[in-house]
């Protein structure tokens, strides 16, 4: 659980290169209390945004993804690398984000990033503790941010 005091704090969780593309979800009221993470799709369906915080990151981390592989209607089942849900290309696809000015990194994920809800209902069905799954999911987000994107953790200077 973490808290976002203002829209500014929400925007500041993103890297400066991403910030101009970010629009806070419509109707968001601050302060905003976030249980595990916040994910929302922009009004055009082009981008999906993620804001999360872990004990390791010490501050909210925002990532702006592009949903590049839109309209791919192949029926092959795909796997989300974060929550391991299976789905069609409509549900799971390559989300990419800038690594720097020249390079992008991509990862196959639920296109709406509602991995947490899927893990939770899966855990409930299996009689498992959903908390462990949420922790695992946040750990994957943290690893992607730190190792995949080299985002600096800890308080902002
Ligand atoms: Zn997922």
Backbone and ligand atoms as CSV (ligand in chain L), in Angstrom:
chain,resi,resn,atom,element,x,y,z
A,1,UNK,N,N,0.841,-1.195,0.000
A,1,UNK,CA,C,0.000,0.000,0.000
A,1,UNK,C,C,0.873,1.242,0.000
A,2,UNK,N,N,0.568,2.140,-0.896
A,2,UNK,CA,C,1.262,3.412,-0.869
A,2,UNK,C,C,0.287,4.516,-1.262
A,3,UNK,N,N,0.774,5.722,-1.167
A,3,UNK,CA,C,-0.100,6.866,-1.325
A,3,UNK,C,C,0.494,7.847,-2.334
A,4,UNK,N,N,-0.346,8.378,-3.179
A,4,UNK,CA,C,0.083,9.452,-4.080
A,4,UNK,C,C,-0.652,10.709,-3.645
A,5,UNK,N,N,0.117,11.708,-3.270
A,5,UNK,CA,C,-0.480,12.912,-2.692
A,5,UNK,C,C,-1.174,13.793,-3.724
A,6,UNK,N,N,-0.625,13.811,-4.906
A,6,UNK,CA,C,-1.120,14.767,-5.903
A,6,UNK,C,C,-0.860,14.229,-7.295
A,7,UNK,N,N,-1.493,14.880,-8.272
A,7,UNK,CA,C,-1.253,14.496,-9.653
A,7,UNK,C,C,0.220,14.710,-10.010
A,8,UNK,N,N,0.803,15.723,-9.415
A,8,UNK,CA,C,2.211,16.000,-9.674
A,8,UNK,C,C,3.083,14.832,-9.208
A,9,UNK,N,N,2.762,14.314,-8.037
A,9,UNK,CA,C,3.543,13.186,-7.543
A,9,UNK,C,C,3.359,11.972,-8.444
A,10,UNK,N,N,2.137,11.794,-8.926
A,10,UNK,CA,C,1.874,10.704,-9.871
A,10,UNK,C,C,2.741,10.874,-11.124
A,11,UNK,N,N,2.722,12.074,-11.689
A,11,UNK,CA,C,3.495,12.308,-12.915
A,11,UNK,C,C,4.998,12.189,-12.660
A,12,UNK,N,N,5.421,12.632,-11.485
A,12,UNK,CA,C,6.842,12.590,-11.173
A,12,UNK,C,C,7.377,11.186,-10.946
A,13,UNK,N,N,6.468,10.231,-10.790
A,13,UNK,CA,C,6.941,8.859,-10.633
A,13,UNK,C,C,7.454,8.308,-11.965
A,14,UNK,N,N,7.078,8.967,-13.057
A,14,UNK,CA,C,7.520,8.530,-14.383
A,14,UNK,C,C,8.852,9.174,-14.731
A,15,UNK,N,N,9.587,8.512,-15.601
A,15,UNK,CA,C,10.810,9.112,-16.106
A,15,UNK,C,C,10.446,10.332,-16.943
A,16,UNK,N,N,11.355,11.285,-17.006
A,16,UNK,CA,C,11.018,12.527,-17.722
A,16,UNK,C,C,10.661,12.237,-19.178
A,17,UNK,N,N,11.303,11.206,-19.775
A,17,UNK,CA,C,11.013,10.899,-21.187
A,17,UNK,C,C,9.575,10.400,-21.369
A,18,UNK,N,N,9.012,9.831,-20.342
A,18,UNK,CA,C,7.659,9.297,-20.433
A,18,UNK,C,C,6.601,10.311,-20.042
A,19,UNK,N,N,7.017,11.280,-19.258
A,19,UNK,CA,C,6.050,12.123,-18.544
A,19,UNK,C,C,5.072,12.847,-19.459
A,20,UNK,N,N,5.564,13.285,-20.615
A,20,UNK,CA,C,4.687,14.069,-21.494
A,20,UNK,C,C,3.540,13.227,-22.062
A,21,UNK,N,N,3.734,11.911,-22.084
A,21,UNK,CA,C,2.693,11.042,-22.637
A,21,UNK,C,C,1.669,10.625,-21.578
A,22,UNK,N,N,1.975,10.918,-20.326
A,22,UNK,CA,C,1.146,10.405,-19.254
A,22,UNK,C,C,-0.046,11.310,-18.978
A,23,UNK,N,N,-1.208,10.713,-18.935
A,23,UNK,CA,C,-2.393,11.418,-18.464
A,23,UNK,C,C,-2.930,10.641,-17.277
A,24,UNK,N,N,-3.158,11.325,-16.186
A,24,UNK,CA,C,-3.699,10.635,-15.014
A,24,UNK,C,C,-5.066,10.056,-15.379
A,25,UNK,N,N,-5.421,8.921,-14.782
A,25,UNK,CA,C,-6.734,8.354,-15.089
A,25,UNK,C,C,-7.829,9.364,-14.774
A,26,UNK,N,N,-8.820,9.426,-15.640
A,26,UNK,CA,C,-9.900,10.417,-15.489
A,26,UNK,C,C,-10.603,10.261,-14.150
A,27,UNK,N,N,-10.880,11.387,-13.531
A,27,UNK,CA,C,-11.633,11.353,-12.288
A,27,UNK,C,C,-10.839,10.927,-11.068
A,28,UNK,N,N,-9.525,10.878,-11.197
A,28,UNK,CA,C,-8.706,10.485,-10.051
A,28,UNK,C,C,-8.725,11.576,-8.993
A,29,UNK,N,N,-8.952,11.153,-7.756
A,29,UNK,CA,C,-8.922,12.123,-6.657
A,29,UNK,C,C,-7.690,11.867,-5.816
A,30,UNK,N,N,-7.094,12.946,-5.366
A,30,UNK,CA,C,-5.900,12.835,-4.534
A,30,UNK,C,C,-6.201,13.354,-3.141
A,31,UNK,N,N,-5.520,12.820,-2.100
A,31,UNK,CA,C,-4.530,11.735,-2.174
A,31,UNK,C,C,-5.156,10.409,-2.598
A,32,UNK,N,N,-4.375,9.660,-3.315
A,32,UNK,CA,C,-4.838,8.394,-3.854
A,32,UNK,C,C,-4.129,7.254,-3.120
A,33,UNK,N,N,-4.906,6.335,-2.601
A,33,UNK,CA,C,-4.326,5.190,-1.909
A,33,UNK,C,C,-4.284,4.008,-2.875
A,34,UNK,N,N,-3.118,3.441,-3.020
A,34,UNK,CA,C,-2.947,2.340,-3.964
A,34,UNK,C,C,-2.578,1.081,-3.195
A,35,UNK,N,N,-3.323,0.019,-3.429
A,35,UNK,CA,C,-3.059,-1.202,-2.674
A,35,UNK,C,C,-1.766,-1.872,-3.135
A,36,UNK,N,N,-1.723,-2.303,-4.371
A,36,UNK,CA,C,-0.500,-2.938,-4.875
A,36,UNK,C,C,0.152,-2.086,-5.948
A,37,UNK,N,N,-0.652,-1.774,-6.946
A,37,UNK,CA,C,-0.135,-0.947,-8.028
A,37,UNK,C,C,-1.315,-0.333,-8.770
A,38,UNK,N,N,-0.993,0.647,-9.583
A,38,UNK,CA,C,-2.010,1.346,-10.353
A,38,UNK,C,C,-1.707,1.098,-11.825
A,39,UNK,N,N,-2.717,0.707,-12.580
A,39,UNK,CA,C,-2.520,0.523,-14.020
A,39,UNK,C,C,-3.735,1.072,-14.745
A,40,UNK,N,N,-3.497,1.806,-15.801
A,40,UNK,CA,C,-4.619,2.314,-16.586
A,40,UNK,C,C,-4.192,2.514,-18.034
A,41,UNK,N,N,-5.185,2.433,-18.907
A,41,UNK,CA,C,-4.958,2.572,-20.342
A,41,UNK,C,C,-5.351,3.989,-20.740
A,42,UNK,N,N,-4.594,4.605,-21.626
A,42,UNK,CA,C,-4.942,5.960,-22.040
A,42,UNK,C,C,-6.213,5.950,-22.907
A,43,UNK,N,N,-6.832,7.117,-23.077
A,43,UNK,CA,C,-8.142,7.141,-23.764
A,43,UNK,C,C,-8.082,6.616,-25.196
A,44,UNK,N,N,-6.902,6.582,-25.796
A,44,UNK,CA,C,-6.781,6.131,-27.181
A,44,UNK,C,C,-6.443,4.649,-27.267
A,45,UNK,N,N,-6.157,4.042,-26.118
A,45,UNK,CA,C,-5.799,2.626,-26.130
A,45,UNK,C,C,-4.406,2.364,-26.655
A,46,UNK,N,N,-3.623,3.416,-26.788
A,46,UNK,CA,C,-2.283,3.277,-27.361
A,46,UNK,C,C,-1.258,2.937,-26.294
A,47,UNK,N,N,-1.453,3.529,-25.135
A,47,UNK,CA,C,-0.487,3.323,-24.060
A,47,UNK,C,C,-1.168,2.735,-22.839
A,48,UNK,N,N,-0.361,2.049,-22.053
A,48,UNK,CA,C,-0.844,1.593,-20.754
A,48,UNK,C,C,0.209,2.001,-19.727
A,49,UNK,N,N,-0.273,2.540,-18.620
A,49,UNK,CA,C,0.620,3.099,-17.611
A,49,UNK,C,C,0.603,2.254,-16.350
A,50,UNK,N,N,1.748,2.234,-15.713
A,50,UNK,CA,C,1.907,1.453,-14.493
A,50,UNK,C,C,2.586,2.317,-13.438
A,51,UNK,N,N,2.046,2.320,-12.234
A,51,UNK,CA,C,2.732,2.955,-11.108
A,51,UNK,C,C,2.710,1.966,-9.953
A,52,UNK,N,N,3.878,1.693,-9.412
A,52,UNK,CA,C,3.945,0.752,-8.297
A,52,UNK,C,C,5.008,1.221,-7.324
A,53,UNK,N,N,4.985,0.600,-6.156
A,53,UNK,CA,C,6.023,0.896,-5.168
A,53,UNK,C,C,6.276,-0.356,-4.357
A,54,UNK,N,N,7.519,-0.603,-4.047
A,54,UNK,CA,C,7.878,-1.750,-3.210
A,54,UNK,C,C,8.835,-1.261,-2.139
A,55,UNK,N,N,9.083,-2.078,-1.117
A,55,UNK,CA,C,10.108,-1.684,-0.143
A,55,UNK,C,C,11.451,-1.430,-0.826
A,56,UNK,N,N,11.689,-2.128,-1.920
A,56,UNK,CA,C,12.957,-1.960,-2.641
A,56,UNK,C,C,13.045,-0.663,-3.415
A,57,UNK,N,N,11.923,-0.187,-3.940
A,57,UNK,CA,C,11.998,1.030,-4.757
A,57,UNK,C,C,11.950,2.290,-3.892
A,58,UNK,N,N,11.308,2.178,-2.748
A,58,UNK,CA,C,11.199,3.283,-1.777
A,58,UNK,C,C,10.425,4.489,-2.279
A,59,UNK,N,N,10.069,4.505,-3.522
A,59,UNK,CA,C,9.265,5.611,-4.053
A,59,UNK,C,C,8.399,5.036,-5.171
A,60,UNK,N,N,7.318,5.711,-5.527
A,60,UNK,CA,C,6.501,5.209,-6.635
A,60,UNK,C,C,7.295,5.254,-7.944
A,61,UNK,N,N,7.211,4.178,-8.691
A,61,UNK,CA,C,7.889,4.089,-9.981
A,61,UNK,C,C,6.823,4.015,-11.069
A,62,UNK,N,N,6.896,4.896,-12.036
A,62,UNK,CA,C,5.950,4.880,-13.139
A,62,UNK,C,C,6.613,4.413,-14.432
A,63,UNK,N,N,5.906,3.591,-15.165
A,63,UNK,CA,C,6.406,3.139,-16.469
A,63,UNK,C,C,5.289,3.328,-17.495
A,64,UNK,N,N,5.619,3.943,-18.617
A,64,UNK,CA,C,4.652,4.111,-19.708
A,64,UNK,C,C,4.979,3.092,-20.798
A,65,UNK,N,N,4.036,2.221,-21.074
A,65,UNK,CA,C,4.221,1.214,-22.117
A,65,UNK,C,C,3.426,1.597,-23.352
A,66,UNK,N,N,3.939,1.199,-24.490
A,66,UNK,CA,C,3.154,1.267,-25.720
A,66,UNK,C,C,2.616,-0.111,-26.039
A,67,UNK,N,N,1.363,-0.130,-26.470
A,67,UNK,CA,C,0.768,-1.416,-26.837
A,67,UNK,C,C,0.917,-1.553,-28.350
A,68,UNK,N,N,2.119,-1.954,-28.729
A,68,UNK,CA,C,2.458,-1.877,-30.147
A,68,UNK,C,C,1.740,-2.883,-31.030
A,69,UNK,N,N,1.482,-4.036,-30.503
A,69,UNK,CA,C,0.960,-5.095,-31.369
A,69,UNK,C,C,-0.549,-5.142,-31.353
A,70,UNK,N,N,-1.142,-4.058,-31.795
A,70,UNK,CA,C,-2.579,-4.025,-31.776
A,70,UNK,C,C,-3.138,-4.658,-33.039
A,71,UNK,N,N,-4.293,-5.236,-32.938
A,71,UNK,CA,C,-4.978,-5.743,-34.111
A,71,UNK,C,C,-4.469,-7.079,-34.603
A,72,UNK,N,N,-3.561,-7.674,-33.872
A,72,UNK,CA,C,-3.080,-8.993,-34.244
A,72,UNK,C,C,-4.084,-10.025,-33.756
A,73,UNK,N,N,-4.802,-10.607,-34.681
A,73,UNK,CA,C,-5.922,-11.457,-34.260
A,73,UNK,C,C,-5.596,-12.951,-34.340
A,74,UNK,N,N,-4.331,-13.263,-34.380
A,74,UNK,CA,C,-3.991,-14.684,-34.426
A,74,UNK,C,C,-4.514,-15.366,-33.165
A,75,UNK,N,N,-4.896,-16.581,-33.325
A,75,UNK,CA,C,-5.552,-17.260,-32.211
A,75,UNK,C,C,-4.578,-17.972,-31.275
A,76,UNK,N,N,-3.313,-17.958,-31.610
A,76,UNK,CA,C,-2.359,-18.637,-30.736
A,76,UNK,C,C,-2.424,-18.061,-29.335
A,77,UNK,N,N,-2.415,-18.929,-28.398
A,77,UNK,CA,C,-2.478,-18.518,-27.005
A,77,UNK,C,C,-1.123,-17.966,-26.570
A,78,UNK,N,N,-1.185,-16.902,-25.803
A,78,UNK,CA,C,0.045,-16.276,-25.337
A,78,UNK,C,C,0.094,-16.287,-23.821
A,79,UNK,N,N,1.293,-16.061,-23.326
A,79,UNK,CA,C,1.509,-16.138,-21.891
A,79,UNK,C,C,2.027,-14.790,-21.385
A,80,UNK,N,N,1.395,-14.292,-20.323
A,80,UNK,CA,C,1.879,-13.073,-19.689
A,80,UNK,C,C,3.080,-13.428,-18.819
A,81,UNK,N,N,4.154,-12.667,-18.992
A,81,UNK,CA,C,5.374,-12.998,-18.261
A,81,UNK,C,C,5.295,-12.616,-16.782
A,82,UNK,N,N,4.349,-11.797,-16.425
A,82,UNK,CA,C,4.247,-11.390,-15.018
A,82,UNK,C,C,3.270,-12.242,-14.227
A,83,UNK,N,N,2.112,-12.529,-14.793
A,83,UNK,CA,C,1.122,-13.277,-14.007
A,83,UNK,C,C,0.876,-14.678,-14.572
A,84,UNK,N,N,1.507,-14.975,-15.714
A,84,UNK,CA,C,1.387,-16.301,-16.334
A,84,UNK,C,C,-0.034,-16.640,-16.769
A,85,UNK,N,N,-0.855,-15.624,-16.984
A,85,UNK,CA,C,-2.165,-15.879,-17.571
A,85,UNK,C,C,-1.986,-16.243,-19.034
A,86,UNK,N,N,-2.872,-17.090,-19.513
A,86,UNK,CA,C,-2.932,-17.388,-20.936
A,86,UNK,C,C,-3.982,-16.501,-21.568
A,87,UNK,N,N,-3.756,-16.112,-22.792
A,87,UNK,CA,C,-4.786,-15.336,-23.455
A,87,UNK,C,C,-4.515,-15.209,-24.930
A,88,UNK,N,N,-5.481,-14.632,-25.619
A,88,UNK,CA,C,-5.314,-14.385,-27.048
A,88,UNK,C,C,-4.521,-13.096,-27.241
A,89,UNK,N,N,-4.230,-12.791,-28.477
A,89,UNK,CA,C,-3.463,-11.582,-28.790
A,89,UNK,C,C,-4.196,-10.314,-28.369
A,90,UNK,N,N,-5.518,-10.398,-28.212
A,90,UNK,CA,C,-6.263,-9.244,-27.733
A,90,UNK,C,C,-5.966,-8.959,-26.265
A,91,UNK,N,N,-5.688,-10.019,-25.544
A,91,UNK,CA,C,-5.512,-9.883,-24.100
A,91,UNK,C,C,-4.056,-9.751,-23.693
A,92,UNK,N,N,-3.194,-10.445,-24.398
A,92,UNK,CA,C,-1.788,-10.456,-24.019
A,92,UNK,C,C,-0.951,-10.120,-25.243
A,93,UNK,N,N,-0.052,-9.172,-25.062
A,93,UNK,CA,C,0.757,-8.763,-26.207
A,93,UNK,C,C,2.035,-8.102,-25.743
A,94,UNK,N,N,2.836,-7.742,-26.728
A,94,UNK,CA,C,4.116,-7.123,-26.427
A,94,UNK,C,C,3.904,-5.666,-26.020
A,95,UNK,N,N,4.309,-5.342,-24.816
A,95,UNK,CA,C,4.295,-3.952,-24.363
A,95,UNK,C,C,5.734,-3.467,-24.376
A,96,UNK,N,N,5.932,-2.290,-24.946
A,96,UNK,CA,C,7.310,-1.795,-25.050
A,96,UNK,C,C,7.434,-0.437,-24.385
A,97,UNK,N,N,8.634,-0.143,-23.970
A,97,UNK,CA,C,8.903,1.151,-23.357
A,97,UNK,C,C,10.326,1.568,-23.715
A,98,UNK,N,N,10.576,2.869,-23.703
A,98,UNK,CA,C,11.910,3.363,-24.045
A,98,UNK,C,C,12.929,2.939,-23.010
A,99,UNK,N,N,14.058,2.455,-23.505
A,99,UNK,CA,C,15.184,2.250,-22.609
A,99,UNK,C,C,16.008,3.540,-22.597
A,100,UNK,N,N,16.251,4.049,-23.788
A,100,UNK,CA,C,16.879,5.365,-23.928
A,100,UNK,C,C,16.373,5.942,-25.244
A,101,UNK,N,N,17.053,6.954,-25.746
A,101,UNK,CA,C,16.552,7.613,-26.945
A,101,UNK,C,C,16.510,6.665,-28.152
A,102,UNK,N,N,17.345,5.643,-28.145
A,102,UNK,CA,C,17.440,4.790,-29.331
A,102,UNK,C,C,16.854,3.406,-29.147
A,103,UNK,N,N,16.825,2.924,-27.943
A,103,UNK,CA,C,16.426,1.530,-27.747
A,103,UNK,C,C,15.123,1.410,-26.966
A,104,UNK,N,N,14.371,0.361,-27.333
A,104,UNK,CA,C,13.156,0.055,-26.594
A,104,UNK,C,C,13.256,-1.365,-26.062
A,105,UNK,N,N,12.627,-1.592,-24.945
A,105,UNK,CA,C,12.560,-2.953,-24.445
A,105,UNK,C,C,11.102,-3.372,-24.413
A,106,UNK,N,N,10.883,-4.650,-24.625
A,106,UNK,CA,C,9.520,-5.150,-24.663
A,106,UNK,C,C,9.365,-6.376,-23.797
A,107,UNK,N,N,8.147,-6.558,-23.349
A,107,UNK,CA,C,7.860,-7.730,-22.536
A,107,UNK,C,C,6.412,-8.137,-22.837
A,108,UNK,N,N,6.173,-9.429,-22.876
A,108,UNK,CA,C,4.829,-9.921,-23.145
A,108,UNK,C,C,3.996,-9.893,-21.878
A,109,UNK,N,N,2.958,-9.077,-21.891
A,109,UNK,CA,C,2.162,-8.881,-20.682
A,109,UNK,C,C,0.682,-8.775,-21.033
A,110,UNK,N,N,-0.152,-8.895,-20.000
A,110,UNK,CA,C,-1.568,-8.595,-20.171
A,110,UNK,C,C,-1.657,-7.156,-20.661
A,111,UNK,N,N,-2.376,-6.938,-21.739
A,111,UNK,CA,C,-2.375,-5.607,-22.351
A,111,UNK,C,C,-3.017,-4.546,-21.462
A,112,UNK,N,N,-3.834,-4.963,-20.509
A,112,UNK,CA,C,-4.437,-4.003,-19.583
A,112,UNK,C,C,-3.681,-3.954,-18.247
A,113,UNK,N,N,-2.665,-4.773,-18.107
A,113,UNK,CA,C,-1.862,-4.863,-16.880
A,113,UNK,C,C,-2.704,-5.197,-15.640
A,114,UNK,N,N,-3.799,-5.892,-15.851
A,114,UNK,CA,C,-4.590,-6.272,-14.684
A,114,UNK,C,C,-4.132,-7.627,-14.155
A,115,UNK,N,N,-2.847,-7.804,-14.134
A,115,UNK,CA,C,-2.243,-9.064,-13.682
A,115,UNK,C,C,-2.628,-9.357,-12.236
A,116,UNK,N,N,-2.676,-8.307,-11.410
A,116,UNK,CA,C,-2.963,-8.493,-9.998
A,116,UNK,C,C,-4.325,-9.119,-9.769
A,117,UNK,N,N,-5.325,-8.624,-10.512
A,117,UNK,CA,C,-6.678,-9.174,-10.366
A,117,UNK,C,C,-6.723,-10.626,-10.813
A,118,UNK,N,N,-5.988,-10.921,-11.883
A,118,UNK,CA,C,-5.998,-12.297,-12.383
A,118,UNK,C,C,-5.328,-13.233,-11.394
A,119,UNK,N,N,-4.212,-12.773,-10.824
A,119,UNK,CA,C,-3.517,-13.608,-9.834
A,119,UNK,C,C,-4.394,-13.824,-8.615
A,120,UNK,N,N,-5.107,-12.772,-8.230
A,120,UNK,CA,C,-5.922,-12.862,-7.029
A,120,UNK,C,C,-7.061,-13.863,-7.216
A,121,UNK,N,N,-7.730,-13.790,-8.362
A,121,UNK,CA,C,-8.837,-14.724,-8.541
A,121,UNK,C,C,-8.313,-16.151,-8.721
A,122,UNK,N,N,-7.139,-16.254,-9.318
A,122,UNK,CA,C,-6.514,-17.581,-9.453
A,122,UNK,C,C,-6.165,-18.144,-8.069
A,123,UNK,N,N,-5.598,-17.301,-7.217
A,123,UNK,CA,C,-5.225,-17.738,-5.868
A,123,UNK,C,C,-6.463,-18.141,-5.075
A,124,UNK,N,N,-7.533,-17.347,-5.224
A,124,UNK,CA,C,-8.766,-17.664,-4.503
A,124,UNK,C,C,-9.338,-19.002,-4.953
A,125,UNK,N,N,-9.277,-19.230,-6.260
A,125,UNK,CA,C,-9.780,-20.513,-6.769
A,125,UNK,C,C,-8.969,-21.670,-6.219
A,126,UNK,N,N,-7.644,-21.473,-6.112
A,126,UNK,CA,C,-6.760,-22.549,-5.671
A,126,UNK,C,C,-6.646,-22.609,-4.157
A,127,UNK,N,N,-7.307,-21.672,-3.449
A,127,UNK,CA,C,-7.216,-21.651,-1.995
A,127,UNK,C,C,-5.848,-21.230,-1.495
A,128,UNK,N,N,-5.127,-20.463,-2.305
A,128,UNK,CA,C,-3.807,-19.983,-1.906
A,128,UNK,C,C,-3.925,-18.589,-1.327
A,129,UNK,N,N,-2.880,-18.178,-0.647
A,129,UNK,CA,C,-2.845,-16.817,-0.126
A,129,UNK,C,C,-2.466,-15.858,-1.259
A,130,UNK,N,N,-3.388,-14.952,-1.574
A,130,UNK,CA,C,-3.153,-14.040,-2.696
A,130,UNK,C,C,-2.013,-13.060,-2.419
A,131,UNK,N,N,-1.686,-12.892,-1.138
A,131,UNK,CA,C,-0.626,-11.949,-0.781
A,131,UNK,C,C,0.717,-12.353,-1.365
A,132,UNK,N,N,0.980,-13.676,-1.360
A,132,UNK,CA,C,2.247,-14.150,-1.911
A,132,UNK,C,C,2.345,-13.824,-3.388
A,133,UNK,N,N,1.229,-13.992,-4.082
A,133,UNK,CA,C,1.219,-13.722,-5.520
A,133,UNK,C,C,1.426,-12.242,-5.799
A,134,UNK,N,N,0.791,-11.413,-4.985
A,134,UNK,CA,C,0.936,-9.967,-5.177
A,134,UNK,C,C,2.396,-9.561,-4.975
A,135,UNK,N,N,3.029,-10.161,-3.981
A,135,UNK,CA,C,4.430,-9.876,-3.700
A,135,UNK,C,C,5.318,-10.285,-4.873
A,136,UNK,N,N,5.014,-11.469,-5.397
A,136,UNK,CA,C,5.779,-11.977,-6.526
A,136,UNK,C,C,5.639,-11.040,-7.732
A,137,UNK,N,N,4.404,-10.595,-7.960
A,137,UNK,CA,C,4.135,-9.703,-9.095
A,137,UNK,C,C,4.899,-8.383,-8.948
A,138,UNK,N,N,4.842,-7.807,-7.748
A,138,UNK,CA,C,5.549,-6.539,-7.517
A,138,UNK,C,C,7.050,-6.733,-7.651
A,139,UNK,N,N,7.537,-7.908,-7.238
A,139,UNK,CA,C,8.956,-8.213,-7.396
A,139,UNK,C,C,9.355,-8.221,-8.867
A,140,UNK,N,N,8.456,-8.743,-9.717
A,140,UNK,CA,C,8.757,-8.770,-11.155
A,140,UNK,C,C,8.758,-7.369,-11.747
A,141,UNK,N,N,7.827,-6.541,-11.285
A,141,UNK,CA,C,7.796,-5.150,-11.755
A,141,UNK,C,C,9.081,-4.441,-11.349
A,142,UNK,N,N,9.498,-4.684,-10.105
A,142,UNK,CA,C,10.701,-4.036,-9.598
A,142,UNK,C,C,11.918,-4.470,-10.413
A,143,UNK,N,N,11.998,-5.767,-10.702
A,143,UNK,CA,C,13.134,-6.283,-11.460
A,143,UNK,C,C,13.143,-5.695,-12.873
A,144,UNK,N,N,11.966,-5.606,-13.474
A,144,UNK,CA,C,11.898,-5.038,-14.827
A,144,UNK,C,C,12.389,-3.586,-14.813
A,145,UNK,N,N,11.956,-2.834,-13.809
A,145,UNK,CA,C,12.350,-1.424,-13.731
A,145,UNK,C,C,13.843,-1.273,-13.467
A,146,UNK,N,N,14.372,-2.077,-12.562
A,146,UNK,CA,C,15.772,-1.876,-12.187
A,146,UNK,C,C,16.719,-2.530,-13.177
A,147,UNK,N,N,16.406,-3.765,-13.605
A,147,UNK,CA,C,17.330,-4.464,-14.498
A,147,UNK,C,C,17.022,-4.178,-15.965
A,148,UNK,N,N,15.752,-4.142,-16.289
A,148,UNK,CA,C,15.388,-3.926,-17.694
A,148,UNK,C,C,15.553,-2.482,-18.114
A,149,UNK,N,N,15.192,-1.566,-17.231
A,149,UNK,CA,C,15.185,-0.149,-17.613
A,149,UNK,C,C,16.230,0.685,-16.885
A,150,UNK,N,N,16.930,0.059,-15.937
A,150,UNK,CA,C,17.948,0.769,-15.168
A,150,UNK,C,C,17.379,2.026,-14.501
A,151,UNK,N,N,16.144,1.909,-14.019
A,151,UNK,CA,C,15.555,3.033,-13.291
A,151,UNK,C,C,16.139,3.042,-11.886
A,152,UNK,N,N,16.502,4.213,-11.465
A,152,UNK,CA,C,17.123,4.335,-10.163
A,152,UNK,C,C,16.102,4.163,-9.046
A,153,UNK,N,N,16.425,3.348,-8.076
A,153,UNK,CA,C,15.523,3.138,-6.955
A,153,UNK,C,C,15.912,4.077,-5.819
A,154,UNK,N,N,15.093,4.092,-4.806
A,154,UNK,CA,C,15.417,4.928,-3.658
A,154,UNK,C,C,14.897,6.334,-3.866
A,155,UNK,N,N,15.000,7.147,-2.830
A,155,UNK,CA,C,14.441,8.490,-2.888
A,155,UNK,C,C,15.062,9.292,-4.023
A,156,UNK,N,N,14.250,10.124,-4.630
A,156,UNK,CA,C,14.753,10.953,-5.727
A,156,UNK,C,C,15.616,12.070,-5.190
A,157,UNK,N,N,16.678,12.339,-5.906
A,157,UNK,CA,C,17.552,13.424,-5.466
A,157,UNK,C,C,16.956,14.766,-5.873
L,1,ZN,ZN,ZN,-0.560,-10.583,-16.655
